[in-house]
Amino acid sequence: VSDYERLLALGAISERLATVGNLKFDLVVSDGVKARGAAFRETAGSARPVWIAASTHEGEELAVLKAHAQILRRFPDALLLIVPRHPERFKPVTAACRAYGFDTRTRSEDADANPACQCFVADSMGELLDFYAAADVAFVGGSLVAVGGHNLLEPAALGKPVIVGPQTFNFAEVTENLINAGAVLRIGDGDALGPEVLRLLSRDVERRSMGAAAFAVMECERGAVARTMALIERVMPA
């Protein structure tokens, strides 16, 4: 059921409602984001495969770390960027990475990854887009647990192939549109994460195709901000 239909059911007058689209599609990625991502990648080792687990929650990191162990068996130089959703979980996640045996660095302690680093914990705020820009494949968290998923449009705007779990009710329509476009892969559980990331890291053409599909969806759906402003100006001309 759409928000439009919910508002009608609550008694809104149809003539006073308009569907303008999703404002999140109007995200514009600056050249600075791409430059910072490229600089991070250069310091970490530009030729190595890099994947990101973004906005992860308790109950997801273990699946992510198991997946990375599988990936390292095929790509020994692979780098995992892990970005916990909540700041209070930065230290526990860092400890878990080190307990798992990974050479781990953090944003707060080390600033950047180096070529020996296997796992980099982005324990900072406001830099997620930069880390998406540095990655080849993105897993968006909150989707392996009953949180409902997080914003897929940030990696999509950067032309990144995206993997999500089964729980994406917070972004249900966006997720389905991206899946139907071939931009997003949905996995059934955490055990499938490693094999899917491995497959994408092994297939350059498929990664580029998914990334291009994601960017195409973003371009097609843009314009909600302008449509919203036009409606506001019509109602409030002063």
C-alpha positions in Angstrom: 0.0 0.0 0.0 1.4 3.4 -1.0 1.6 6.5 1.2 -0.9 8.1 -1.2 -3.4 5.3 -0.6 -2.8 5.5 3.2 -3.5 9.2 3.2 -6.7 8.7 1.2 -7.8 6.0 3.7 -7.2 8.5 6.5 -9.6 10.9 4.9 -7.4 13.1 2.8 -8.9 14.8 -0.2 -7.5 13.4 -3.4 -7.4 16.8 -5.1 -5.0 17.9 -2.4 -2.6 15.0 -2.8 0.1 14.6 -5.4 2.7 11.9 -5.9 6.0 13.6 -6.6 8.4 10.7 -6.2 11.2 9.9 -3.8 13.4 12.8 -2.7 16.3 10.4 -2.1 16.7 9.9 -5.8 17.8 13.5 -6.1 21.1 12.7 -4.3 24.0 14.3 -6.1 27.4 12.9 -5.5 30.1 15.5 -5.6 33.5 15.1 -7.3 35.0 15.5 -3.8 33.4 12.2 -2.7 34.8 10.4 -5.7 38.3 11.9 -5.2 38.4 11.0 -1.5 37.3 7.5 -2.3 40.0 7.2 -4.9 42.6 8.6 -2.5 41.6 6.1 0.2 41.8 3.3 -2.4 45.3 4.4 -3.5 46.7 4.4 0.0 45.1 1.0 0.7 46.4 -0.6 -2.5 44.6 0.3 -5.7 44.8 -3.1 -7.4 43.2 -5.1 -4.6 39.5 -6.0 -4.5 37.5 -4.0 -1.9 34.0 -4.5 -0.6 32.0 -2.6 2.0 29.5 -3.8 4.6 27.6 -0.5 5.4 25.3 0.4 8.2 25.6 -3.0 9.9 23.7 -4.0 13.0 24.3 -6.5 15.8 23.6 -9.9 14.4 25.1 -9.0 11.0 28.8 -8.5 11.6 29.4 -12.2 12.3 28.0 -13.0 8.8 30.1 -10.3 7.3 33.3 -11.5 9.0 32.6 -15.1 7.9 32.0 -13.9 4.4 35.3 -12.0 4.4 37.2 -15.1 5.6 35.7 -17.0 2.5 36.7 -14.1 0.2 40.3 -14.0 1.5 40.7 -17.7 0.5 40.0 -16.7 -3.1 41.5 -13.2 -3.0 44.2 -13.1 -0.3 44.6 -9.3 -0.7 40.9 -8.4 -0.4 39.9 -5.6 1.9 36.7 -5.3 3.9 35.4 -1.9 4.8 32.9 -2.2 7.7 30.7 0.7 8.8 28.6 0.0 11.9 25.4 1.8 12.0 25.6 3.1 15.5 28.7 4.8 17.1 28.4 2.8 20.4 29.2 -0.3 18.3 32.4 1.0 16.8 34.6 -0.5 19.5 32.8 -3.9 19.8 33.0 -4.4 16.0 36.7 -3.5 15.9 37.3 -6.0 18.7 35.3 -8.6 16.8 37.4 -8.1 13.6 40.6 -8.5 15.6 39.3 -11.5 17.4 38.6 -13.1 14.1 42.2 -12.8 13.3 42.0 -10.0 10.6 44.7 -7.3 10.4 42.4 -4.5 11.4 42.8 -0.7 11.2 40.3 2.0 12.1 39.5 5.5 10.9 40.0 7.0 14.4 43.3 5.3 15.2 45.0 5.0 11.8 43.2 7.3 9.4 43.6 5.0 6.4 44.0 1.4 5.4 47.4 0.2 4.2 48.2 -2.7 1.8 48.5 -5.1 4.7 45.2 -4.2 6.2 42.5 -6.9 5.8 39.6 -5.1 7.6 39.1 -1.4 8.0 36.5 -0.2 10.5 35.1 3.2 9.5 34.4 4.4 13.1 33.5 8.0 12.0 30.4 9.9 11.0 29.5 11.6 7.7 32.0 9.7 5.5 29.9 6.8 4.3 29.7 8.0 0.7 33.5 8.3 0.6 33.8 4.7 1.6 31.2 3.6 -0.9 33.2 5.4 -3.5 36.3 3.3 -2.5 34.5 -0.1 -2.9 33.9 -2.5 -5.7 30.8 -4.1 -4.2 28.5 -2.9 -1.4 26.4 -4.9 1.1 23.8 -2.6 2.7 23.1 -3.7 6.3 20.0 -3.7 8.5 18.7 -6.2 5.9 19.9 -9.5 7.4 18.0 -8.6 10.7 14.5 -7.3 11.2 15.6 -3.6 11.0 14.2 -3.1 7.5 17.3 -2.1 5.6 19.0 1.2 4.9 19.4 3.5 2.0 20.5 1.7 -1.2 20.5 4.9 -3.3 23.8 6.1 -1.9 25.8 3.2 -3.5 23.5 3.3 -6.5 24.3 6.9 -7.1 28.0 5.9 -7.3 27.2 3.2 -9.7 28.1 0.4 -7.3 26.5 -3.1 -7.4 24.6 -3.7 -4.2 23.7 -6.8 -2.1 20.9 -6.8 0.4 19.3 -9.4 2.7 15.6 -10.3 3.0 14.6 -7.5 5.4 14.1 -4.4 3.3 10.7 -3.1 4.3 12.0 0.4 5.1 12.9 0.8 1.4 10.5 -1.8 -0.1 9.6 0.0 -3.4 13.1 1.3 -4.0 14.6 -2.1 -3.4 12.2 -3.9 -5.7 12.8 -1.3 -8.5 16.5 -1.7 -8.2 16.3 -5.5 -8.1 14.0 -5.5 -11.2 16.5 -3.2 -13.0 19.4 -5.7 -12.3 21.2 -3.3 -10.0 20.7 -5.1 -6.7 21.0 -8.7 -5.6 18.9 -10.0 -2.7 20.3 -12.9 -0.6 18.2 -15.1 1.7 20.5 -15.1 4.7 24.0 -14.4 5.9 25.5 -17.7 4.6 24.9 -16.5 1.0 26.8 -13.2 1.5 30.4 -14.6 1.0 29.5 -16.5 -2.2 27.7 -13.6 -3.8 30.4 -11.0 -3.0 33.0 -13.5 -4.3 31.0 -14.0 -7.5 30.8 -10.2 -8.1 34.4 -9.6 -7.3 35.3 -12.3 -9.9 33.1 -10.8 -12.6 34.1 -7.4 -13.8 31.5 -7.2 -16.6 28.6 -8.1 -14.2 29.8 -5.5 -11.7 29.9 -2.8 -14.3 26.5 -3.8 -15.7 24.9 -3.7 -12.2 26.5 -0.4 -11.4 25.3 1.1 -14.7 21.8 -0.2 -14.1 21.8 1.4 -10.6 23.0 4.7 -12.0 20.3 4.6 -14.7 17.6 4.1 -12.2 18.8 7.1 -10.2 18.8 9.2 -13.3 15.3 8.1 -14.4 13.8 8.8 -11.0 15.3 12.2 -10.4 13.2 15.3 -10.1 11.1 14.9 -6.9 12.7 18.0 -5.3 11.8 20.2 -8.3 8.2 18.8 -8.4 7.8 19.3 -4.6 9.0 22.9 -4.9 6.7 23.6 -7.8 3.7 22.4 -5.7 4.8 24.5 -2.7 5.2 27.6 -4.8 1.7 27.1 -6.2 0.2 26.8 -2.8 2.3 29.5 -1.2 3.1 31.9 -4.0 4.3 34.7 -1.7 
